[in-house]
């Protein structure tokens, strides 16, 4: 299965200069957050492919205008062609009142609430987040710091892929598209766009 992952910046190749052959081998599109809902609606309409998404820290507009025709993964396990996707959007809380931000404790609580869901689905294959895991592709400043509880989740369930955004390429000279996690998971920074193949 080939998945087109997107995050943070609308890629002109899939919007302004979109051509059908750009997605001819793609099976699924997944947004890791901070993308215009019109962009996701454009993709689900023009490509005819399913579009899954989580919310980034700049997606409060989704409250009034969610991306129509797309499927929200937040706090759910959704199976597509035998692959199980778990979504946990948002980033580390750096503003007291803004939505889609969480303290480490709050994110841990979200994961704890999924205990029965994860038992019933027998885990998951792809973790879709907006923020990175702590120590893997994140940055030192609070807004772009990763969640330590994501590492615990990876160590427990050993998914094949964790896709995230938030840590933009232009933010650090140490940007890496793919990092290998000790749990055996491929960590994929989906900034702008990238295609990853997963064995079904």
C-alpha positions as CSV (number, residue, x, y, z in Angstrom):
1,X,0.0,0.0,0.0
2,X,1.3,3.4,-0.9
3,X,0.3,6.3,1.3
4,X,0.7,10.0,0.5
5,X,1.4,11.8,3.8
6,X,0.9,15.5,4.1
7,X,1.5,18.1,6.8
8,X,2.0,21.8,7.5
9,X,2.4,23.3,4.0
10,X,0.0,22.8,1.1
11,X,2.2,21.2,-1.6
12,X,1.6,23.0,-5.0
13,X,2.3,19.7,-6.7
14,X,-0.9,18.4,-5.3
15,X,-2.9,21.6,-5.5
16,X,-1.9,24.5,-7.9
17,X,-0.2,22.1,-10.3
18,X,-2.2,19.0,-9.6
19,X,-2.3,16.3,-12.4
20,X,-4.0,12.9,-12.0
21,X,-0.8,11.0,-12.7
22,X,0.7,12.3,-9.5
23,X,-1.5,10.0,-7.5
24,X,-1.9,7.1,-9.9
25,X,-0.1,4.6,-7.6
26,X,-1.4,6.1,-4.3
27,X,-3.9,4.1,-2.3
28,X,-4.6,6.6,0.6
29,X,-3.9,10.2,1.6
30,X,-3.2,11.0,5.2
31,X,-2.9,14.5,6.7
32,X,-0.8,15.0,9.8
33,X,-2.3,18.4,10.5
34,X,-2.1,22.2,9.9
35,X,-3.5,22.1,6.4
36,X,-6.3,24.1,4.9
37,X,-9.6,22.2,4.9
38,X,-10.1,23.3,1.3
39,X,-6.9,21.6,0.3
40,X,-8.0,18.3,1.8
41,X,-11.5,18.7,0.2
42,X,-9.8,19.3,-3.2
43,X,-7.7,16.1,-2.8
44,X,-10.6,13.9,-1.8
45,X,-12.7,15.2,-4.7
46,X,-10.1,15.3,-7.5
47,X,-8.3,12.1,-6.6
48,X,-11.2,10.0,-5.6
49,X,-9.0,8.6,-2.9
50,X,-9.9,8.3,0.8
51,X,-8.4,11.1,2.9
52,X,-7.7,10.6,6.6
53,X,-6.6,13.4,8.9
54,X,-5.7,14.5,12.4
55,X,-5.7,18.1,13.6
56,X,-2.7,20.3,14.0
57,X,-2.3,23.2,16.5
58,X,-3.5,25.6,13.8
59,X,-6.6,23.7,12.8
60,X,-9.2,25.4,15.1
61,X,-11.0,26.5,11.9
62,X,-12.0,22.8,11.5
63,X,-14.5,23.4,14.3
64,X,-16.6,25.5,11.9
65,X,-15.4,24.1,8.6
66,X,-14.1,20.6,8.8
67,X,-12.7,19.0,5.6
68,X,-15.8,17.5,4.0
69,X,-15.6,14.0,2.6
70,X,-12.5,13.3,4.7
71,X,-12.3,11.0,7.7
72,X,-11.1,12.3,11.1
73,X,-8.8,9.8,12.9
74,X,-8.7,11.6,16.3
75,X,-8.8,9.2,19.2
76,X,-9.9,6.3,16.9
77,X,-8.5,3.2,15.2
78,X,-9.7,3.1,11.6
79,X,-8.9,0.1,9.4
80,X,-8.3,0.6,5.7
81,X,-7.5,-2.4,3.5
82,X,-6.2,-4.4,6.4
83,X,-4.0,-1.6,7.8
84,X,-5.0,-0.1,11.2
85,X,-4.6,3.7,11.7
86,X,-4.6,5.4,15.1
87,X,-4.9,9.2,15.3
88,X,-3.6,11.6,18.0
89,X,-3.4,15.1,16.8
90,X,-2.4,18.3,18.5
91,X,0.9,19.5,20.0
92,X,2.5,20.4,23.3
93,X,0.6,23.0,25.1
94,X,2.3,26.4,24.8
95,X,-0.8,28.6,25.1
96,X,-3.3,28.3,28.0
97,X,-6.5,28.7,26.0
98,X,-5.9,27.6,22.4
99,X,-7.4,24.3,21.2
100,X,-5.5,21.2,19.9
101,X,-2.8,21.6,22.5
102,X,-2.0,19.2,25.4
103,X,0.3,18.8,28.3
104,X,2.2,15.6,28.6
105,X,-0.4,14.5,31.2
106,X,-3.3,15.4,29.0
107,X,-1.9,13.4,26.1
108,X,-1.3,10.4,28.4
109,X,-4.9,10.6,29.5
110,X,-6.1,10.5,25.8
111,X,-4.0,7.4,25.3
112,X,-5.4,5.7,28.5
113,X,-8.9,6.3,27.3
114,X,-8.1,4.2,24.2
115,X,-7.2,1.1,26.2
116,X,-10.3,-0.8,25.2
117,X,-10.2,0.4,21.6
118,X,-6.6,-0.8,21.3
119,X,-7.4,-4.1,22.9
120,X,-10.3,-4.7,20.5
121,X,-8.3,-3.7,17.4
122,X,-5.3,-5.7,18.6
123,X,-3.1,-2.6,18.3
124,X,-2.4,-0.5,15.3
125,X,-0.1,-0.4,12.3
126,X,0.2,3.3,11.7
127,X,0.3,6.1,14.3
128,X,-0.8,9.4,12.8
129,X,0.1,12.5,15.0
130,X,0.8,16.1,14.5
131,X,3.6,16.3,17.1
132,X,6.7,14.1,17.1
133,X,7.8,11.6,19.8
134,X,10.1,13.2,22.4
135,X,13.7,12.9,21.3
136,X,13.0,11.8,17.8
137,X,12.6,14.6,15.2
138,X,11.3,17.2,17.7
139,X,12.9,20.5,18.7
140,X,14.1,22.0,22.0
141,X,11.5,24.8,22.2
142,X,8.3,24.0,24.1
143,X,5.9,24.5,21.1
144,X,7.8,21.9,19.0
145,X,8.8,19.5,21.8
146,X,7.6,15.9,21.3
147,X,5.5,13.8,23.6
148,X,7.3,11.2,25.7
149,X,4.1,9.1,25.9
150,X,4.3,8.5,22.2
151,X,7.5,6.6,22.8
152,X,5.7,4.4,25.4
153,X,2.9,3.8,22.8
154,X,5.5,2.7,20.2
155,X,7.3,0.4,22.6
156,X,4.1,-1.3,23.6
157,X,2.5,-1.8,20.2
158,X,5.4,-1.7,17.7
159,X,3.5,-0.1,14.7
160,X,5.2,-0.1,11.4
161,X,5.0,3.7,10.9
162,X,4.5,6.8,12.9
163,X,3.7,9.8,10.7
164,X,3.8,13.3,12.1
165,X,4.4,17.0,11.1
166,X,4.8,20.2,13.2
167,X,8.7,20.2,13.0
168,X,9.0,21.9,9.7
169,X,12.0,21.4,7.5
170,X,12.9,25.1,7.6
171,X,13.0,25.0,11.4
172,X,16.2,22.9,11.7
173,X,19.2,22.0,9.7
174,X,18.9,18.5,11.4
175,X,15.6,17.8,9.6
176,X,15.3,14.1,8.8
177,X,12.4,12.7,6.6
178,X,12.7,9.2,8.2
179,X,14.1,8.1,11.5
180,X,14.3,4.6,12.9
181,X,12.8,4.3,16.4
182,X,14.2,1.7,18.8
183,X,10.8,0.0,18.8
184,X,11.3,-0.8,15.1
185,X,8.9,1.9,13.9
186,X,9.7,4.1,11.0
187,X,9.2,7.7,12.1
188,X,8.1,9.8,9.1
189,X,8.1,13.6,9.1
190,X,5.4,14.4,6.6
191,X,6.2,18.1,6.2
192,X,4.8,19.2,2.9
193,X,4.4,15.8,1.3
194,X,6.0,12.3,1.1
195,X,5.0,8.9,-0.2
196,X,5.6,5.9,2.0
197,X,4.9,2.2,1.1
198,X,3.7,-0.2,3.7
199,X,3.4,-4.0,3.5
200,X,-0.2,-5.1,4.0
